């Protein structure tokens, strides 16, 4: 077999595999700004955004201090859940039709989620509170 043909096949295979391994921009990493009770939690947080069917998941890359939000993006965009893990000192949860309330605006990967979550703050972990939140993410 001609060495040029073998080299071309290796290049095409390598480029094809690299193209499949890279994440599409719509699902790539980005940042989110978060406020709890009107107070910024600090610098924008690195997040990953993924989509499976009509479900979008936005999650901070830090699993210990951060959040995970799940959005339904069918006919109507709805917040399914938001889980805060020691973010701005707050640990709490929103679950649609169960705990707290939330709404989302935006389409095409740009979302603003606002609402209330039940939980507690690190400085008083035995006291249950309802905290307001706002998440702005551009996936």
C-alpha positions, 0 to 999 in steps of 0.5 A: 500500500502506498505510504501516502495513502496510509498517512492520509488514513491515519490523519483522517482517523485522528482528526475524526476521533478528535472531532468526536471527542470535543464537546460542542460549544452549546454543551461546553463549560461556562460560568454562572453568577449567583446571589443568595438573599440579594448577596453575591456569592462572589466571582462567577462560578465555573459550571458545566451545562448538559442537555439530554432531550428536554432536560438541561442540567447546569452544575458547578464544577466544585462539588463541595460548594456550588449548585446543581439546577435541572430545567425542563425545556419542552413546550414551556421552560420550567425549573425542576430542581435547584440544589445549593451546597454551602454556596454563600454559606447556604445549603438548601433545595428547591423541588418543583411542586414540593419545596420552595418556588422558582421560575426561569426565563430564557431560551437557547442556553441562556437562563436566569433562574429566580426563586426561593429554596428551603435550607440553612446557613452555615453560621446557624445550621439548626435554624431552617430558613427560606432564602431567595436566589438568582442564577444567571447562566449562559450555556 
